[in-house]
Each structure stands twice: as structure tokens, then as C-alpha cells.
Amino acid sequence: MTTIGIVRHGITEWNVLGIAQGNSNIPLNKTGREQAIALSERLAAEEEWDLIIASDLERAKETAEIIGAKLGLPISHFDTRLREMNGGEIEGTTEDDRVAKWGADWRSLDLGMETREAVAERATAALQDIVKDYPGKRVLVVSHGGLIGLTLRSLLPEQFKKTLLDNTSITILKNLEGAWQCPLYNCTRHLEGKVFVQ
């Protein structure tokens, strides 16, 4: 059985401001780095992991590097298939910006956004490759909230009708002989009781 721990990156200033990030290369803010440290401490105290794979976008890369430093694991590689959904023209905008620019039904317009189906397809392919390349291993994958949610809904549609992933949450996926299970979803136990100062 292969176990994949999927982590959403730490928080960024654009997350705080409600700005669509997509493939924009936005770094973690101070709180995001503290969140990643808290998660790394939890992971170090719990079960061992064999390797780390991450999206190459800065916020995921930095989260993975913080975790890897604590666990003594170098990042195996960066996989562009783990990038967030490409937001096209909406990247760098808030909901208010979008309504002002394109109207309330902006979602119905062709603004160059990647489709949800395409995101789920590339992410699922990346996870299937992990199962094939690292059978029986425990792999940490650091990615993005939109991608993780769409992937869960694609792999386990009965379990996940809708999803919402918190920053530095960990979700566990297990693959046994091609069948997926999700025994842990959006867990942020490592953040409980912590106060992060901006």
C-alpha cells in the first residue's frame, strides 16, 4: 500500500487579501512560514515519511523545503502537474475586481482559466505515477487547495461532494491495489492553540 500525505501550502498575503493566485508565483508570508514549521514539527513527531514531492510554485516549494529541513528529507523533485489551477485573466484580482471588470456572471466568460476537469486529470496522473514509482512508500506531496480539492472529488466522488482545504492542512490518501481511500481529510491539528502575529 502506498500512502500519500497531501499538504496545502502555508498562507500568503494574496490568500489573506482574497486575491486569486493560480500560477502566479507568490511567496509565503510570515504566518505561512510559521504554519509550515508547525506542520513540520507534527510530522517529525508522528510516522516517518520516505520522500517529498512538490509543486514548483514558490509557496508550495517553500512549504516543502521547511518540512524537508525538519524531517531531514530533501525534496525528491518538483512536478509542474501539482501546480494550482491556471486562473488565466483572473489571477491577481479579487472577487470585487472581477465583478467590476466583467460583471457578476464573470464565471461564464472565457477568461483563459484552466478547466476543473483538466486540473483533476493532471493531478490524478501525478498521483498515479507516485503509486507506480514508489510502491509501498510514504510520500508527502505539497500542493494547492484548489488542485487538492478537485483531485479528491475526482478520485472519491461519493466521499467528496465539495471540498475546502485550509492552509498547511494534511489529507491522507492510501492506494491499495488501485483502490483509493482517504482516512484523514483537511487536518490542521498542528495549528490548534497557536497564535500567529502578522
C-alpha positions in Angstrom: 0.0 0.0 0.0 1.3 3.4 -0.9 0.4 6.3 1.4 0.3 9.9 0.1 0.1 12.8 2.5 -1.2 15.8 0.6 -0.3 19.2 2.1 -1.7 22.5 1.1 0.9 25.2 1.2 1.1 27.8 4.0 -0.8 31.1 3.8 0.3 34.0 1.6 -0.6 37.7 1.5 -2.8 37.1 -1.5 -4.7 34.4 0.5 -5.2 37.0 3.2 -6.5 39.6 0.7 -8.7 37.2 -1.2 -6.6 37.6 -4.4 -6.7 34.8 -7.0 -3.2 33.2 -7.2 -3.4 30.4 -9.7 0.0 30.0 -11.3 1.2 33.4 -10.0 4.4 32.8 -8.1 3.5 34.3 -4.6 5.8 33.5 -1.6 4.6 32.5 1.9 4.1 35.4 4.3 5.4 35.2 7.9 2.4 33.4 9.2 2.6 30.9 6.3 6.2 30.1 7.3 5.1 29.6 10.9 2.3 27.3 9.8 4.8 25.2 7.8 7.1 25.0 10.8 4.2 23.8 13.0 3.3 21.1 10.5 6.9 20.0 10.1 7.1 19.6 13.9 3.9 17.5 13.9 5.2 15.3 11.0 8.5 14.8 12.7 6.8 13.6 15.9 4.5 11.2 14.1 5.1 8.5 11.5 8.1 8.6 9.2 7.9 9.7 5.6 10.1 8.5 2.7 10.2 11.4 0.3 8.7 14.8 -0.6 7.4 15.9 -4.0 6.1 19.4 -4.5 4.6 21.9 -6.9 7.3 24.2 -8.3 5.4 27.4 -7.4 7.2 29.3 -4.6 4.5 29.0 -1.9 4.4 25.2 -2.2 8.2 24.9 -2.7 8.9 27.0 0.4 6.4 24.9 2.5 8.1 21.7 1.2 11.6 23.0 2.0 10.6 23.9 5.6 9.1 20.4 6.1 12.0 18.7 4.4 14.6 20.5 6.6 12.8 19.4 9.8 12.4 15.8 8.6 15.9 15.5 7.1 14.4 14.8 3.7 15.5 16.5 0.5 12.7 17.3 -2.0 12.7 14.4 -4.4 11.5 16.6 -7.3 9.2 19.4 -8.3 6.2 18.4 -10.5 4.5 21.1 -12.6 1.4 18.9 -12.7 0.9 19.7 -9.0 0.6 23.5 -9.7 -2.6 25.3 -8.8 -5.4 25.7 -11.4 -4.2 28.3 -14.0 -6.5 31.3 -13.4 -5.9 33.0 -16.7 -7.0 36.6 -16.6 -8.4 36.4 -13.1 -5.1 35.9 -11.4 -4.1 39.0 -9.3 -7.8 40.0 -8.9 -10.3 39.9 -6.0 -14.0 38.9 -6.4 -14.8 42.6 -6.3 -12.3 43.3 -9.0 -13.8 40.6 -11.2 -17.4 41.8 -10.8 -16.3 45.4 -11.5 -14.4 44.4 -14.6 -16.5 41.6 -16.1 -19.8 41.7 -14.3 -21.4 39.3 -11.8 -21.5 36.4 -14.2 -17.8 36.5 -14.9 -17.5 32.8 -14.3 -19.5 32.2 -17.6 -16.9 34.1 -19.6 -13.8 32.7 -21.4 -11.1 34.3 -19.3 -8.4 31.8 -20.1 -8.9 29.7 -17.0 -8.0 26.0 -16.9 -10.9 23.7 -16.6 -11.6 21.8 -13.4 -11.5 18.6 -15.4 -8.0 19.3 -16.7 -6.7 20.1 -13.3 -8.1 16.9 -11.8 -6.8 14.9 -14.8 -3.2 16.1 -14.5 -3.1 15.8 -10.7 -4.5 12.3 -10.7 -1.9 11.3 -13.3 0.8 12.7 -11.0 -0.6 10.7 -8.0 -0.9 7.5 -10.2 2.8 8.0 -11.1 3.7 8.2 -7.4 1.9 4.9 -6.7 3.7 3.3 -9.7 7.1 4.7 -9.0 7.1 4.4 -5.1 5.1 1.3 -4.3 4.7 0.8 -0.5 6.3 4.1 0.3 5.0 7.1 2.3 5.1 10.2 0.2 4.4 13.8 1.1 3.0 15.9 -1.7 2.9 19.7 -1.2 0.4 21.4 -3.5 -2.5 23.8 -3.6 -6.1 24.0 -2.2 -8.0 24.1 -5.5 -6.0 21.3 -7.0 -6.2 19.1 -3.9 -10.0 19.6 -3.7 -10.6 18.8 -7.3 -8.4 15.7 -7.1 -10.3 14.3 -4.1 -13.6 14.9 -5.8 -12.4 13.1 -8.9 -10.8 10.1 -7.1 -13.6 9.7 -4.4 -16.7 11.4 -5.7 -19.0 9.7 -3.2 -16.9 10.8 -0.2 -16.2 14.4 -1.5 -19.2 16.3 -3.0 -17.4 19.5 -2.2 -14.1 20.4 -0.5 -12.4 23.2 1.3 -8.7 22.9 2.3 -7.1 25.0 5.0 -3.5 26.3 4.7 -1.0 23.6 5.8 -3.8 21.0 6.2 -2.8 17.4 5.6 -5.0 14.9 3.9 -4.0 11.3 3.7 -4.7 9.1 0.7 -3.9 5.4 0.6 -3.8 3.3 -2.5 -4.2 -0.4 -2.2 -4.2 -2.4 -5.4 -5.5 0.6 -7.4 -8.3 1.5 -4.9 -8.1 4.9 -3.2 -9.1 5.6 0.5 -9.0 8.8 2.4 -8.8 8.2 6.2 -7.8 11.8 7.1 -9.1 15.0 5.5 -8.0 18.6 5.9 -6.4 18.0 9.3 -4.9 21.1 11.0 -4.4 19.7 14.5 -0.9 21.2 14.4 -2.3 24.8 14.3 -4.7 24.4 17.3 -4.0 26.8 20.1 -1.3 28.7 18.1 -1.5 32.4 17.6 0.2 33.8 14.5 1.1 37.5 14.5 1.1 39.2 11.1 
